[in-house]
Amino acid sequence: MSHPATSPTHDPHAWLEYEHPEYAAMKEKWAFTRDHYTGEILDPAKILRYLVKKAVGESVIAYNERVALADYTNLLASAIDSISGMLWGSDDKTTRQWSGEGGGFDFGDPKDQRTLIGRLWRDADGKGLPYIALWKGATVDLLLEHWIWVLVDTVAGAGTTERAVLRVLPALSVPNWSIDKNGLSGVIVKESDDSRATLDAQPGKTERRIVYRREGWERWERPENGRWAKGPSGQYKYESPSGGDALPIFCVKLPLARNVGWLLAKKQNAIFNRESSRDNLINLANHPKLVVFGTDETFNRIVGQLADGFNALQAQESGSAHQYIAPSSEPATIATAVIKEKVEGFFMMALREYGDSAAQRTATEVRQDVAQGVGAFLSLVATAMDAAENGAIWRIAQTERPGIAPSQVQAHVERAEDFAVVDPEAALDKLRERVFGKDVPVPLGNEGQVQTALQIAAYLGIDAQEEEVRQAIALQAATSTLKAYQGLPLVAPVRVQMLKLLLTSTQLLAGEGDTKMADGTKVAALKSVLAQALDMAEAEDEAARRAGEVMGMPDLGAAGMPAGAEGGADTQLSGDPDMIAKATSLNGAQIASLLSLVESLVSRAIPEETTRAMIQISFPDIPPELIERLLKSARGHEPPEDPKAAPKAAKAKDEEEDDDPVAA
């Protein structure tokens, strides 16, 4: 059943300009979508339709400036090309059978240019476009408009023969068609080109209509401001696999109720307009205005001294100095954040709409379902593209060998439906293992880690604050550094620097605030804490050094007893790992306390048994063997002489000698 068509003129051949109702309803949407995909929206003849002038508060001059500076980010092309790439990324799984069995039509070998398919494989349209490239372009058209027309045409071949070629026509190229009980009965294809045959001819456009019916074709032409005239015509006969007469042109549609290409183009247009407004706000924020305080005479004199294109405002005279003012950049910041959300939403919508998700979902749920949704959609696209290729195959065979029965054409195409949508995480893991090794993190600097963490949070739908992420990464780095240096014999300044790293990364002290010192001066809190820490660390090192001298091990440090020293753990102790660990795990304060007990024994302030008992009680982890070594070392030391006691001892000796009669 044919559909009614509209008639725009009263010409006897006005039927050539009729439009099918579906075409009339969709042509504006198709043009809108295609212009956004190709970037034609920036064409000076079209941009005024796509970049909207603000109804309130925008002058014509300001709008024209926005038009001139319009910057278009083509998100639609990225989304459509990516989805098309997913389909063709699995083309190696496609089955294409070209040979015929039992006397069937043989297309030959794609690798052999002497065969039919070999020629089409390299030049499918007669203009040098390869076979695969032609169908890739058809996939993009199908995604954009959900509608393509495939035409099997002929061009001059060797000698007087003609050879078959393929053409894929966008939906806008076919304004009218008719359908009867046997299917498609007629199609009109429109074309237009420059009608000049020589350089000195008057420029002009010639409209052309090619009418395809079941019995043949005819061409009609109309020069600019002229009337339609019938041109060349031809005969053909095509038989469909179902047994009825057919046309060399046919339509393939994508079976979706909603026109996703147009919906994405609308969203793309909204982003384009918001980006233009945002860029205008940034431009305004960077052009301060001079406010002149003074009379009209003063104002006019100052303005007169400015170069052309001055930007000045007048205020009432109040004695204030002239100043520059500038609009706040906050609106531009807010606009940028909104655009970022809309761009993310655009790609989420592209994957969701081209999948099977009409219900609202969270960002995380959409991402989890995206592979399955896109896979389901790609199955629809694959089925449509199979129909396009297979419909072209039997028409090519009948063009090359008129009269051949469809049953003799056994060549066919079938795409696999196990689409392996690329998993970016798996791809990145493989690349990381290849370059850095298995289970080795990618060595990123601080900024790289921050940006990666923010992207991961966005992927999971978490609203992460950049400053908090920076603090968390700094703390993680500090913890890892402290763990790596744990147990090493580090000198006091290095230990203080590690303390600084810990304090700043945890934000306990960030370098702000003052501390009042004993002498009344004020220093930064962090500086004060680090200075005190350095004093304590140096005191610990000094205590450790003195303890080492007492124990006969001069290189004992704050980190513990080094292996290999005289009487060290690996030479004098039993060799038990637990004993060695206990003997070398004392910190500076513990060593200082132990030193005090040993010095008390050396000075005879307390007896040896008391010293042994106090060491055992105070330091239960020290092995008895080491305690005995300490006491033995202390026995061999004489108590230091008291400088004040020496003169008294000499005087007493002299008095004793005077009283000794033997000595006298």
C-alpha positions in Angstrom: 0.0 0.0 0.0 1.5 3.3 -1.1 1.5 6.3 1.2 0.1 9.8 0.3 2.7 12.4 -0.6 2.8 16.2 -0.5 2.8 18.4 -3.6 4.8 21.7 -3.4 4.2 23.0 -6.9 1.7 23.0 -9.8 4.2 21.8 -12.4 2.9 18.9 -14.6 5.8 16.9 -13.3 5.4 18.1 -9.7 5.2 14.5 -8.6 9.0 14.5 -8.9 9.1 16.8 -5.9 6.6 14.9 -3.8 7.8 13.8 -0.4 6.9 10.7 1.4 5.1 11.4 4.8 7.9 9.7 6.7 10.5 11.6 4.9 8.7 14.9 5.5 8.5 14.1 9.2 12.1 13.1 9.6 14.1 15.3 7.2 14.7 18.1 9.6 15.8 15.7 12.3 18.1 13.9 9.9 19.7 17.2 8.7 20.1 18.4 12.3 21.8 15.1 13.3 24.1 15.0 10.3 25.2 18.7 10.7 26.2 18.0 14.3 28.1 14.8 13.4 30.0 16.5 10.5 30.6 19.8 12.3 28.6 21.7 9.7 26.9 23.5 12.4 29.9 26.0 12.4 29.2 26.8 8.7 28.3 30.5 8.6 25.2 29.7 6.7 24.0 27.3 9.4 25.4 28.4 12.7 22.7 31.0 13.4 20.2 28.1 13.5 22.2 26.1 16.0 23.8 28.7 18.3 20.8 30.4 20.1 20.8 34.1 20.9 19.8 34.8 24.5 16.4 36.4 24.6 17.2 38.7 27.4 20.4 40.7 28.0 22.4 39.9 24.9 23.0 42.5 22.2 23.4 41.7 18.6 27.0 42.7 18.8 27.6 40.4 21.7 25.8 37.5 20.0 27.8 38.1 16.8 31.0 37.9 18.8 29.9 34.6 20.3 29.1 33.3 16.8 32.6 34.3 15.5 34.3 32.7 18.5 32.2 29.5 18.6 34.3 26.5 19.5 32.6 23.1 18.8 33.6 19.9 20.7 32.2 17.1 18.6 31.1 14.6 21.2 28.5 13.1 18.9 31.1 12.0 16.4 33.1 10.4 19.1 30.2 8.4 20.4 28.9 7.2 17.0 32.4 6.3 15.7 33.2 4.4 19.0 30.0 2.3 18.7 30.6 1.7 15.0 34.2 0.7 15.9 32.9 -1.9 18.4 30.9 -3.6 15.6 33.8 -3.6 13.1 36.3 -4.5 15.8 34.7 -8.0 15.6 34.6 -8.2 11.8 37.3 -10.9 11.9 34.6 -13.2 13.2 32.3 -12.4 10.2 31.6 -15.2 7.8 31.7 -14.1 4.1 31.2 -16.9 1.6 31.8 -15.9 -2.0 32.2 -19.2 -3.9 29.3 -21.1 -5.4 28.8 -24.8 -5.1 27.2 -27.1 -7.7 27.3 -24.5 -10.5 26.2 -21.6 -8.4 27.4 -18.0 -9.1 31.0 -17.6 -8.1 32.1 -14.2 -6.9 35.7 -15.3 -6.8 38.4 -14.5 -4.3 38.8 -11.1 -2.6 42.6 -11.4 -3.0 42.3 -11.9 -6.7 41.6 -8.6 -8.5 40.6 -10.5 -11.7 37.5 -11.8 -10.0 34.3 -9.9 -9.3 34.6 -9.7 -5.5 38.4 -9.0 -5.9 37.6 -5.9 -8.0 34.7 -4.8 -5.6 37.0 -5.4 -2.6 39.3 -2.7 -3.8 36.8 -0.5 -5.7 33.2 -1.0 -4.5 31.6 2.3 -5.8 33.6 2.8 -9.1 35.4 5.7 -7.5 38.1 3.8 -5.6 36.3 3.3 -2.3 37.1 -0.2 -0.9 34.3 -2.7 -0.1 34.8 -2.7 3.7 35.2 1.1 3.9 31.9 1.5 2.1 30.0 -0.6 4.6 31.8 1.1 7.5 30.4 4.4 6.3 27.0 2.8 5.9 27.1 1.7 9.6 27.7 5.3 10.7 24.8 6.5 8.5 22.6 3.8 10.1 23.5 4.9 13.6 22.9 8.5 12.8 19.6 8.3 10.9 18.5 4.6 11.6 17.8 4.5 7.8 20.0 3.9 4.8 19.3 3.1 1.1 21.6 0.7 -0.8 21.8 0.9 -4.6 23.4 -1.5 -7.0 24.3 0.6 -10.0 26.5 0.2 -13.1 29.4 2.0 -14.6 31.3 1.6 -17.8 33.5 -1.5 -17.8 35.9 -3.0 -20.3 34.8 -2.3 -23.9 31.1 -1.8 -24.2 30.2 -3.8 -21.1 29.0 -2.4 -17.8 30.1 -3.5 -14.4 28.2 -3.5 -11.1 29.0 -1.0 -8.3 27.6 -0.3 -4.9 26.3 3.0 -3.5 25.0 3.7 0.0 22.6 6.7 0.0 21.8 8.6 3.2 18.2 8.9 4.1 18.0 12.6 2.9 18.8 11.5 -0.7 15.5 9.5 -1.1 12.5 11.8 -0.7 9.8 9.5 -2.0 9.0 5.9 -2.5 5.9 3.7 -3.0 5.0 0.3 -1.7 2.4 -2.2 -3.0 1.3 -5.7 -1.9 4.5 -7.1 -3.4 6.8 -4.7 -1.6 8.8 -1.7 -2.8 7.4 -0.6 -6.2 9.1 2.7 -6.9 11.8 5.0 -5.5 12.9 8.5 -6.3 16.5 9.6 -5.7 17.4 13.2 -5.7 20.7 14.7 -6.8 22.1 18.1 -7.6 25.3 19.3 -9.2 27.0 22.0 -11.1 25.6 22.0 -14.6 28.4 23.9 -16.3 30.2 22.0 -19.1 32.9 24.6 -19.6 34.6 27.2 -17.5 33.0 30.1 -19.3 29.5 28.8 -18.7 27.2 30.6 -16.3 27.4 29.0 -12.8 24.2 27.2 -11.9 22.7 24.2 -10.1 20.9 21.4 -11.9 18.5 19.3 -9.9 18.2 15.7 -10.9 15.7 13.0 -10.0 16.3 9.3 -10.8 13.2 7.2 -10.8 13.5 3.5 -10.2 10.6 1.2 -11.0 10.5 -2.6 -11.3 10.8 -2.5 -15.1 13.6 0.1 -15.4 14.8 3.6 -14.5 14.6 7.1 -16.0 16.4 10.3 -15.3 14.7 13.8 -15.0 16.6 17.1 -14.8 15.7 20.7 -14.1 18.1 23.5 -14.5 18.0 26.4 -12.0 14.8 28.4 -12.5 13.7 25.9 -15.2 11.3 23.1 -15.7 11.6 19.3 -15.4 12.7 17.5 -18.6 13.0 13.8 -19.1 16.5 12.5 -19.8 18.1 9.0 -20.4 16.3 5.8 -19.3 17.2 2.1 -19.1 15.7 -1.3 -18.6 16.6 -4.1 -16.1 15.0 -7.0 -14.4 15.7 -8.2 -10.8 14.0 -11.2 -9.2 13.9 -11.3 -5.4 14.7 -14.6 -3.4 10.9 -14.7 -2.6 10.1 -14.9 -6.4 8.7 -11.4 -7.2 10.1 -8.5 -9.3 12.5 -6.3 -7.4 14.3 -3.0 -7.6 18.1 -2.4 -7.7 17.6 -0.1 -4.7 16.3 -1.1 -1.3 16.0 0.3 2.3 17.5 -1.0 5.5 16.2 0.4 8.8 17.3 0.0 12.4 14.4 -1.4 14.4 14.3 1.1 17.3 11.3 3.1 18.3 13.3 6.1 19.3 15.6 8.0 17.1 18.7 7.9 19.3 21.0 9.7 16.8 18.7 12.8 16.9 18.3 12.6 20.7 22.1 12.6 21.1 22.4 15.5 18.6 20.0 17.5 20.6 22.0 16.9 23.7 25.2 17.8 21.8 23.6 21.1 20.7 22.7 21.9 24.3 26.3 21.4 25.4 27.6 23.5 22.4 25.4 26.4 23.5 26.4 26.1 27.2 30.1 26.0 26.2 29.6 29.2 24.1 28.0 30.9 27.1 30.7 29.7 29.4 33.4 31.0 27.1 31.7 34.3 26.9 31.6 34.6 30.7 35.4 33.8 30.8 35.9 36.5 28.2 34.0 39.1 30.2 35.8 38.2 33.5 39.1 38.9 31.8 38.1 42.3 30.5 37.9 44.7 33.5 36.1 48.0 33.1 37.5 51.4 34.2 35.3 53.2 36.6 36.0 57.0 36.3 35.1 59.1 39.3 34.6 62.7 38.2 32.4 65.1 36.2 31.3 64.6 32.7 34.2 66.7 31.5 36.7 64.5 33.4 35.0 61.4 32.1 35.0 62.5 28.5 38.6 63.6 28.7 39.7 60.2 30.1 37.6 58.3 27.6 39.0 60.4 24.8 42.5 59.3 25.7 41.7 55.7 25.5 42.3 53.7 22.4 39.4 52.6 20.2 37.4 49.9 21.8 37.5 51.5 25.3 35.7 49.7 28.1 34.7 52.3 30.7 31.8 53.1 33.1 31.1 56.4 34.9 30.2 56.7 38.6 29.0 59.7 40.6 31.7 62.0 41.8 32.5 61.1 45.4 36.2 61.8 45.9 37.1 58.2 45.4 40.0 57.2 43.2 39.5 55.7 39.7 39.6 52.0 39.8 39.2 48.9 37.6 36.3 46.5 38.2 35.8 43.0 36.7 32.9 40.6 36.8 33.3 37.6 39.1 34.7 34.5 37.5 32.4 32.3 39.7 29.6 32.0 37.0 32.2 30.7 34.6 33.4 28.2 37.2 29.9 27.0 37.8 29.2 26.8 34.1 32.4 24.7 33.6 31.2 22.2 36.3 27.8 22.0 34.7 29.3 21.3 31.2 31.5 18.6 32.7 28.5 16.9 34.1 26.6 17.2 30.8 29.5 15.7 28.8 29.7 12.7 31.2 25.9 12.4 30.9 26.1 12.6 27.1 28.4 9.5 26.9 26.3 7.7 29.5 23.2 8.4 27.5 24.9 7.3 24.3 25.7 3.9 25.7 22.4 3.6 27.6 20.2 4.7 24.7 22.0 2.5 22.3 21.5 -0.3 24.8 18.3 -1.4 26.4 17.8 0.9 29.4 14.7 3.0 29.5 14.6 3.2 33.3 16.7 5.7 35.3 19.7 4.2 36.9 22.7 5.3 39.0 26.0 6.0 37.2 27.5 2.9 38.7 24.6 0.7 37.5 24.7 2.2 34.0 28.4 1.4 33.7 27.9 -2.1 35.0 25.2 -2.8 32.4 26.9 -1.0 29.5 28.7 -3.9 28.0 25.5 -6.0 28.0 23.4 -3.1 26.7 25.7 -2.1 23.9 26.1 -5.7 23.0 22.4 -6.1 22.5 22.3 -3.0 20.4 25.2 -4.1 18.3 23.3 -7.3 17.6 20.5 -5.2 16.0 23.1 -3.3 13.9 24.8 -6.5 12.8 21.5 -8.0 11.7 20.7 -4.8 9.7 24.2 -4.7 8.1 23.9 -8.4 7.2 20.6 -7.6 5.5 22.3 -4.7 3.6 25.2 -6.8 2.4 23.1 -9.9 1.5 20.6 -7.7 -0.3 23.4 -6.2 -2.4 25.0 -9.6 -3.1 22.2 -11.2 -5.1 21.5 -7.9 -6.9 25.2 -7.6 -7.9 25.0 -11.2 -9.3 21.9 -10.4 -11.4 23.5 -7.2 -12.7 26.7 -9.1 -13.7 24.7 -12.0 -15.1 21.2 -11.0 -16.0 18.6 -13.7 -15.7 20.4 -15.8 -13.1 18.0 -17.3 -10.6 18.4 -16.1 -7.0 18.7 -19.7 -5.9 22.0 -19.9 -7.8 23.5 -17.1 -5.7 24.9 -18.9 -2.7 27.2 -16.2 -1.5 26.2 -14.7 1.8 27.4 -12.7 4.8 26.8 -13.5 8.5 28.2 -11.6 11.4 28.9 -13.2 14.7 27.0 -11.9 17.7 29.5 -12.6 20.4 30.7 -9.0 20.4 33.7 -8.6 22.7 33.3 -5.0 23.9 36.7 -3.9 24.8 37.3 -3.9 28.5 39.6 -0.9 29.2 40.6 -2.2 32.6 41.8 -5.5 31.2 43.7 -3.8 28.4 45.4 -1.5 30.9 46.3 -4.4 33.2 47.9 -6.2 30.3 49.9 -3.1 29.4 51.0 -2.6 33.0 52.2 -6.2 33.3 54.1 -6.0 30.1 55.9 -2.8 31.0 56.3 -2.9 34.8 55.7 -6.5 35.7 52.9 -8.4 37.5 51.4 -6.9 40.7 53.7 -3.8 40.4 51.8 -0.5 40.6 52.3 2.0 37.9 54.9 4.6 39.1 53.0 7.8 39.0 54.0 11.1 40.6 51.8 12.9 43.1 49.7 14.7 40.5 49.2 11.6 38.5 48.0 9.7 41.5 45.6 12.5 42.4 44.1 12.6 38.9 43.8 8.8 38.7 42.1 8.6 42.1 39.6 11.3 41.0 38.8 9.4 37.8 38.3 6.2 39.7 35.9 7.9 42.1 34.0 9.4 39.2 33.8 6.0 37.6 32.3 4.5 40.8 29.9 7.4 41.2 31.6 8.8 44.3 31.7 12.5 44.9 35.4 12.9 45.9 36.9 16.3 46.9 40.3 17.0 45.3 41.9 18.4 48.4 40.8 15.4 50.5 42.2 13.1 47.9 45.5 15.0 47.9 45.8 14.7 51.7 45.0 10.9 51.6 47.6 10.3 49.0 50.2 12.3 50.9 49.4 10.3 54.1 49.7 7.0 52.2 53.1 8.1 50.7 54.3 9.1 54.2 53.2 5.8 55.7 55.0 3.8 53.0 58.1 5.9 53.4 58.2 5.4 57.2 57.6 1.7 56.8 60.5 1.4 54.3 62.9 3.1 56.7 61.7 1.3 59.8 64.6 -0.4 61.6 67.4 1.4 59.7 70.1 3.2 61.8 69.1 6.7 60.8 70.9 9.8 62.2 68.9 12.4 64.1 68.3 14.9 61.2 66.9 12.2 59.0 64.5 11.0 61.7 63.3 14.6 62.2 62.6 14.9 58.5 60.5 11.7 58.6 58.6 13.2 61.5 58.0 16.4 59.4 56.6 14.2 56.6 54.2 12.5 58.9 53.0 15.7 60.6 52.4 17.5 57.3 50.7 14.6 55.5 48.3 14.0 58.4 47.6 17.8 58.6 48.4 17.7 62.4 50.7 20.6 61.7 50.7 22.2 58.3 53.2 25.0 58.9 50.5 27.5 60.1 50.2 29.0 63.6 52.8 30.4 66.0 54.3 29.1 69.2 55.6 31.4 71.9 59.1 30.3 73.1 60.6 30.7 76.6 62.5 33.9 75.6 59.3 35.5 74.4 59.9 35.1 70.6 57.4 33.5 68.3 58.1 30.8 65.8 56.0 28.7 63.5 54.4 25.8 65.3 55.8 23.2 62.9 59.3 24.7 63.1 59.1 24.7 66.9 58.0 21.1 67.1 60.8 20.0 64.7 63.4 21.9 66.7 62.4 20.2 69.9 62.3 16.8 68.1 65.9 17.4 66.8 67.1 18.1 70.3 65.5 14.9 71.6 66.8 12.9 68.7 70.4 14.2 69.2 70.1 13.4 73.0 69.1 9.9 72.1 72.0 9.5 69.8 74.4 10.8 72.5 72.9 8.4 75.1 73.3 5.5 72.7 76.9 6.5 72.0 77.8 6.6 75.7 76.1 3.3 76.3 78.1 1.8 73.5 81.3 3.0 75.2 80.3 1.4 78.5 79.5 -1.9 76.8 82.7 -1.8 74.7 80.7 -1.2 71.4 81.5 2.3 70.3 79.4 2.1 67.2 76.1 1.3 69.0 73.4 3.7 67.6 69.9 4.7 68.5 68.5 2.1 66.3 70.2 -0.7 68.3 73.3 -2.9 68.5 74.8 -3.4 65.1 75.8 -6.9 64.0 79.5 -7.7 63.8 80.5 -5.3 66.6 82.7 -6.5 69.4 80.5 -8.7 71.5 77.7 -8.0 69.0 74.7 -10.2 68.6 76.1 -12.4 65.9 79.4 -13.0 67.6 78.8 -13.2 71.3 75.1 -14.0 71.8 73.7 -17.5 71.3 72.6 -16.9 67.8 69.0 -17.3 68.7 67.1 -14.8 66.4 64.7 -13.9 69.2 67.6 -13.0 71.5 69.3 -11.0 68.9 66.1 -9.0 68.2 65.5 -8.3 71.9 69.1 -7.2 72.3 68.9 -4.7 69.5 65.4 -3.3 69.9 66.1 -0.6 72.6 65.3 3.0 71.7 67.3 6.0 72.8 65.3 6.6 76.0 65.6 3.0 77.1 69.4 3.0 76.4 69.8 6.2 78.5 68.0 4.6 81.4 70.1 1.4 81.2 73.2 3.6 81.0 72.2 5.3 84.2 72.0 2.0 86.0 75.4 0.8 84.7 77.0 4.1 85.7 75.6 3.8 89.2 77.3 0.4 89.4 80.6 1.7 88.1 80.5 4.5 90.7 79.8 2.1 93.5 76.5 3.9 94.2 74.6 0.6 94.2 75.9 -3.0 94.5 76.1 -5.3 91.6 73.3 -7.6 92.8 71.0 -4.6 93.1 72.0 -3.4 89.6 71.3 -6.9 88.1 67.9 -7.1 89.8 66.9 -3.5 88.6 67.9 -4.3 85.0 65.9 -7.5 85.0 62.8 -5.8 86.4 63.1 -2.7 84.2 64.1 -4.5 81.0 62.6 -8.0 81.1 63.2 -8.5 77.3 67.0 -8.2 77.7 68.6 -11.7 77.6 70.4 -12.7 80.9 73.5 -13.4 78.8 73.6 -9.8 77.7 73.0 -8.5 81.3 76.0 -10.5 82.5 78.1 -9.0 79.8 77.1 -5.5 80.9 77.9 -6.2 84.5 81.2 -7.8 83.6 82.2 -4.8 81.6 81.2 -2.5 84.5 83.5 -4.4 86.9 86.5 -3.6 84.8 85.9 0.2 85.1 87.3 2.3 88.0 85.0 4.9 89.3 86.0 8.4 88.1 88.0 10.6 90.4 86.2 13.6 92.0 88.4 16.7 91.3 87.3 18.2 94.6 88.2 15.1 96.6 91.8 14.9 95.2 93.3 17.8 97.3 91.6 16.6 100.5 93.1 13.1 100.0 96.6 14.6 99.5 96.4 16.7 102.6 95.2 13.7 104.7 98.1 11.7 103.5 100.6 14.4 104.4 99.1 14.6 107.9 99.4 10.9 108.3 103.0 10.9 107.3 103.8 13.7 109.9 102.3 11.6 112.7 104.1 8.4 111.7 107.2 8.1 113.9 108.7 5.6 111.6 108.5 8.0 108.7 110.1 10.7 110.9 
